[in-house]
Amino acid sequence: MYDFKQFDAELSEVVSWLKKELSSIRTGRATVTLLDSVFVESYGSKMPLNQVATISQEDPKTLKINPFDASQSPSIEKAIADADLGVSVSNSSTGVRVIFPDLTSERRENLIKQANKKLEESRISVRSKRDDVKKDIQNKKQASEIGEDDEHRLEEEMQGKVNAANKSLEEMTEAKEKEISQ
């Protein structure tokens, strides 16, 4: 009748995108994924930090970065500072340390707003994909490929998928808000 596989894949992509975006929002603890958005100027090109160094967690508030080439330490330090992650960076003979300070209440509010903004972006994306499928279903009805009953049933099925995706997005955001608030 109507194939929702493409729609399901698109909704899954939106959920994955939000999950990735939320993981890049800093909480009170040091996590390696927070540095995924950092790109380092290396040998004339911009490269992800994890391709020019190993990143490990030293303790709950500190990450240790060991560059593959020791001469890259200053550019790694600069890239992290330029990323404006709200962390302090120190360069030592053994590599670069990234220290995560405790979050202030103002910073927590800003991070929650940032998480909610990402949620709204993902909701907009879901609505756009829903509208495309709805238009396709209506075009099939006008072309007499499906009947009116089928149109209503398909739209209900589509809306159920949208509701499930939105619920998943909201749950992820609520979990991130709790994590930030702690």
C-alpha positions as CSV (number, residue, x, y, z in Angstrom):
1,M,0.0,0.0,0.0
2,Y,2.3,2.8,1.2
3,D,5.9,2.3,2.1
4,F,6.9,4.2,5.3
5,K,10.5,2.8,5.3
6,Q,12.0,6.1,4.0
7,F,10.0,8.1,6.5
8,D,11.0,5.8,9.3
9,A,14.7,6.2,8.3
10,E,14.4,10.0,8.2
11,L,12.8,10.1,11.6
12,S,15.5,7.9,12.9
13,E,18.1,10.3,11.5
14,V,16.5,13.2,13.3
15,V,16.6,11.3,16.6
16,S,20.3,10.3,16.0
17,W,21.1,14.0,15.2
18,L,19.5,15.2,18.4
19,K,21.3,12.5,20.4
20,K,24.6,13.6,19.0
21,E,23.9,17.3,19.5
22,L,22.8,16.8,23.1
23,S,26.0,14.7,23.8
24,S,28.0,17.7,22.8
25,I,26.4,20.0,25.4
26,R,28.6,20.2,28.4
27,T,27.4,19.0,31.8
28,G,29.4,19.1,35.0
29,R,31.4,16.1,34.1
30,A,34.2,15.7,31.6
31,T,33.3,13.5,28.6
32,V,35.4,12.8,25.5
33,T,32.4,13.4,23.2
34,L,32.4,17.1,24.2
35,L,35.5,17.6,22.1
36,D,34.0,16.0,19.0
37,S,33.2,19.5,17.6
38,V,36.8,20.7,18.0
39,F,38.8,21.0,14.7
40,V,42.5,21.5,14.8
41,E,44.7,23.3,12.3
42,S,47.1,20.5,11.4
43,Y,49.6,20.6,8.5
44,G,47.5,23.2,6.5
45,S,44.1,21.6,7.0
46,K,41.4,21.4,9.6
47,M,41.1,18.0,11.2
48,P,38.9,16.6,14.0
49,L,40.8,16.6,17.3
50,N,40.4,12.8,17.7
51,Q,42.4,12.3,14.4
52,V,45.5,14.2,15.7
53,A,45.5,13.0,19.3
54,T,44.3,10.5,21.7
55,I,41.7,11.7,24.3
56,S,41.3,10.1,27.6
57,Q,39.5,10.9,30.8
58,E,41.9,11.5,33.7
59,D,39.2,12.1,36.4
60,P,35.6,13.3,36.5
61,K,36.6,16.9,35.8
62,T,39.7,16.5,33.5
63,L,40.5,15.2,30.1
64,K,44.0,14.4,28.9
65,I,44.9,14.9,25.3
66,N,48.1,13.3,23.9
67,P,48.9,14.5,20.4
68,F,50.4,12.1,18.0
69,D,52.9,14.8,17.1
70,A,54.1,16.8,20.1
71,S,54.5,19.9,18.0
72,Q,50.6,20.0,17.6
73,S,50.0,20.8,21.3
74,P,49.8,24.6,20.8
75,S,47.4,24.3,17.9
76,I,45.3,21.8,19.9
77,E,45.2,24.2,22.8
78,K,44.2,27.1,20.5
79,A,41.5,25.0,18.9
80,I,39.9,24.1,22.2
81,A,40.0,27.7,23.4
82,D,38.5,28.9,20.1
83,A,35.6,26.3,20.5
84,D,34.4,28.3,23.5
85,L,33.4,25.2,25.5
86,G,33.7,27.0,28.9
87,V,36.7,24.9,29.9
88,S,40.2,25.8,30.9
89,V,43.1,24.4,29.0
90,S,46.7,23.9,30.1
91,N,49.6,22.7,28.1
92,S,52.2,20.4,29.7
93,S,55.2,18.4,28.5
94,T,53.1,15.3,28.3
95,G,50.2,16.8,26.4
96,V,47.2,19.1,26.9
97,R,44.8,19.0,29.9
98,V,41.2,20.2,29.6
99,I,39.7,21.1,33.0
100,F,35.9,21.3,33.4
101,P,35.0,23.9,36.1
102,D,31.8,23.5,38.1
103,L,28.7,24.9,36.3
104,T,27.2,28.1,37.6
105,S,23.4,28.4,37.8
106,E,23.5,30.9,35.0
107,R,25.6,28.6,32.8
108,R,23.2,25.7,33.6
109,E,20.2,27.8,32.4
110,N,22.0,28.7,29.2
111,L,22.8,25.0,28.6
112,I,19.2,24.0,29.2
113,K,18.1,26.7,26.7
114,Q,20.6,25.4,24.2
115,A,19.2,21.8,24.7
116,N,15.7,23.1,24.2
117,K,16.8,25.0,21.0
118,K,18.2,21.7,19.6
119,L,14.9,20.0,20.5
120,E,12.9,22.6,18.6
121,E,15.2,22.3,15.6
122,S,14.6,18.5,15.6
123,R,10.8,19.0,16.0
124,I,10.8,21.4,13.0
125,S,12.7,18.7,11.0
126,V,10.1,16.1,12.0
127,R,7.2,18.4,11.0
128,S,8.8,19.0,7.6
129,K,9.2,15.3,6.9
130,R,5.6,14.7,8.1
131,D,4.4,17.4,5.7
132,D,6.3,15.8,2.8
133,V,4.7,12.4,3.5
134,K,1.2,13.9,4.0
135,K,1.5,15.7,0.6
136,D,2.6,12.4,-1.0
137,I,-0.4,10.6,0.5
138,Q,-2.8,13.3,-0.7
139,N,-1.2,13.2,-4.2
140,K,-1.8,9.4,-4.4
141,K,-5.4,9.9,-3.3
142,Q,-5.9,12.6,-6.0
143,A,-4.4,10.2,-8.6
144,S,-6.9,7.6,-7.4
145,E,-4.1,5.2,-6.3
146,I,-5.7,5.0,-2.9
147,G,-9.1,5.6,-1.5
148,E,-10.3,8.0,1.1
149,D,-10.4,5.4,3.9
150,D,-6.8,4.4,3.1
151,E,-5.8,8.1,3.1
152,H,-7.1,8.5,6.6
153,R,-5.6,5.3,7.8
154,L,-2.2,6.2,6.3
155,E,-2.3,9.7,7.8
156,E,-3.1,8.2,11.3
157,E,-0.3,5.7,10.9
158,M,2.1,8.5,9.9
159,Q,1.0,10.7,12.8
160,G,1.6,7.8,15.2
161,K,5.2,7.5,14.0
162,V,5.6,11.3,14.4
163,N,4.2,11.2,17.9
164,A,6.6,8.4,18.8
165,A,9.6,10.3,17.4
166,N,8.6,13.5,19.2
167,K,8.2,11.5,22.5
168,S,11.7,10.1,22.0
169,L,13.1,13.5,21.3
170,E,11.5,15.0,24.4
171,E,12.6,12.2,26.6
172,M,16.2,12.6,25.5
173,T,16.0,16.4,26.1
174,E,14.5,15.9,29.6
175,A,17.2,13.5,30.5
176,K,19.8,16.0,29.4
177,E,18.2,18.7,31.4
178,K,18.3,16.5,34.5
179,E,21.9,15.8,33.9
180,I,22.7,19.5,33.5
181,S,20.7,20.4,36.7
182,Q,22.6,18.0,38.9
